[in-house]
Amino acid sequence: MRLIVYVLIGTMLLISNGSHAAVAITKVSLAVDHGPPYSQISDSGEITGAIVDIFQLMQQQLDFKLELVGCPFSRCIRMLENGEVNAMGGLILTPERQKLMQFVTPPYMVITSSFVFYARHESKLEIKHYDDLYGKKIAIMRGAAYFKRFNEDDKLIKVPVLTEKTAIDLLVKGRVDLVVGIESTTDHAMSVLNQPVNNLVKMQYRHSDTIYGFLALSKSFADTDLAKRIDVELKKMADSGELTKLVAPYKLPAVDRESLGF
């Protein structure tokens, strides 16, 4: 009798675990931050962007339920690292992030731009060389990655904030000396946020680079069958030219695995 009970309990656990696994691999929760022009969350809560368009097409091919989760950038990152969401787009790959999440190749965003530093006109600051950054309070997006030297430099005074709007507000009010950002996206953000751009000035020092934005999956989701199918599907979309068509409205360049070296 005891053996029968054990068998029944074991069977129930298998059924329960199997059902949970089925639910887990038929739904994708996608974290999206407000980062115009590539992703946006409207005042009414509508979530749009290049990564949303990509996943909506994948949804048609792979038949899964898509849940869009709007969140500030730092919270999106934290939720992805903790496995509270399955995926997030537009991330710069760093060795530290690779330990906490799984990156999918090829990148769907390729931006040739510069990391630039903004100051107030009235501050009369001059940042002509990297070393001029020392001793200055620099607002950064919490959880964001910039260029390698800057990321790894613990001697700089970095002030983490939740949003670009907060960073610009602190700069305008004189609570930080500088704001760092990708030139093309930060310029756009300032216009959207109606910030007094005429009161700000770009510093002479800049770090020019080709910046890749990747899709990243949580470690807990990355081993599932659906995650592996998403990986394969993204590569197919790149090879077929479909990925290039999807990112074109966002004025992003063509995505080609061979030319990108992925």
JOPE-V936048 format. One record per residue. N is the residue number from 0. PSI is psi in degrees with one decimal (* if undefined). Layout:
n,psi
N,PSI
N,PSI
This chain:
n,psi
0,-42.7
1,-39.5
2,-41.7
3,-41.5
4,-44.1
5,-41.3
6,-42.7
7,-42.7
8,-43.9
9,-41.4
10,-42.7
11,-39.3
12,-41.0
13,-43.0
14,-44.0
15,-46.7
16,-38.8
17,-40.7
18,-42.2
19,-42.4
20,-39.1
21,-42.3
22,-41.6
23,-33.1
24,10.1
25,7.0
26,139.4
27,123.4
28,120.5
29,116.7
30,132.5
31,122.9
32,165.7
33,98.9
34,69.0
35,147.1
36,6.0
37,-20.9
38,141.3
39,146.7
40,115.1
41,169.8
42,-27.1
43,-2.8
44,3.3
45,132.2
46,123.3
47,168.0
48,172.8
49,-44.2
50,-30.7
51,-44.3
52,-41.1
53,-45.6
54,-31.0
55,-35.1
56,-41.8
57,-37.8
58,-38.4
59,-35.4
60,-36.1
61,-7.9
62,67.5
63,163.6
64,133.0
65,124.0
66,120.2
67,126.6
68,106.5
69,134.1
70,154.8
71,152.5
72,-49.3
73,-36.0
74,-38.7
75,-46.9
76,-47.8
77,-41.7
78,-37.3
79,-44.6
80,-35.1
81,-2.0
82,15.7
83,-22.2
84,159.4
85,-31.3
86,159.1
87,147.5
88,170.4
89,26.4
90,138.5
91,132.8
92,127.5
93,156.0
94,-36.8
95,-42.7
96,-33.1
97,-24.0
98,-21.6
99,-12.7
100,165.5
101,120.9
102,142.4
103,131.7
104,152.5
105,167.5
106,147.0
107,-11.1
108,129.7
109,115.2
110,120.7
111,102.6
112,-165.8
113,147.6
114,120.9
115,162.1
116,131.5
117,141.3
118,167.9
119,141.6
120,-45.7
121,-14.6
122,-22.3
123,23.0
124,146.8
125,114.2
126,94.9
127,-23.1
128,160.2
129,-42.6
130,-19.8
131,-12.2
132,-24.1
133,137.0
134,-5.0
135,142.1
136,119.9
137,116.8
138,130.3
139,157.1
140,126.5
141,126.7
142,-3.5
143,157.8
144,140.8
145,-129.0
146,157.6
147,-50.4
148,-43.6
149,-44.7
150,-40.1
151,-0.5
152,103.0
153,-5.7
154,-14.4
155,151.4
156,98.2
157,132.8
158,100.4
159,135.9
160,164.8
161,-33.7
162,160.0
163,-36.2
164,-43.6
165,-41.6
166,-47.7
167,-39.7
168,-43.8
169,-38.2
170,-47.5
171,-35.8
172,-1.9
173,17.1
174,-16.7
175,160.6
176,-31.9
177,155.6
178,134.1
179,144.1
180,168.6
181,125.4
182,-49.2
183,-40.5
184,-36.3
185,-39.6
186,-43.1
187,-42.7
188,-39.6
189,-39.4
190,-39.0
191,-38.3
192,0.0
193,41.0
194,151.0
195,79.0
196,-31.5
197,-15.6
198,-5.9
199,155.3
200,141.7
201,136.6
202,155.6
203,-38.5
204,135.4
205,157.9
206,105.7
207,141.9
208,162.5
209,118.6
210,125.4
211,132.8
212,118.8
213,158.5
214,134.4
215,145.0
216,150.0
217,151.2
218,-37.3
219,-29.5
220,-27.9
221,-26.2
222,-2.8
223,160.2
224,-40.6
225,-40.4
226,-40.5
227,-34.8
228,-35.5
229,-42.2
230,-48.4
231,-42.0
232,-39.0
233,-40.3
234,-39.9
235,-42.6
236,-35.8
237,-44.7
238,-32.6
239,-14.2
240,-4.1
241,-36.2
242,-39.7
243,-41.3
244,-38.4
245,-35.1
246,-12.0
247,-42.2
248,-17.9
249,12.1
250,36.1
251,145.8
252,169.1
253,145.4
254,114.4
255,116.4
256,-40.8
257,-46.1
258,-27.6
259,-15.1
260,23.4
261,*
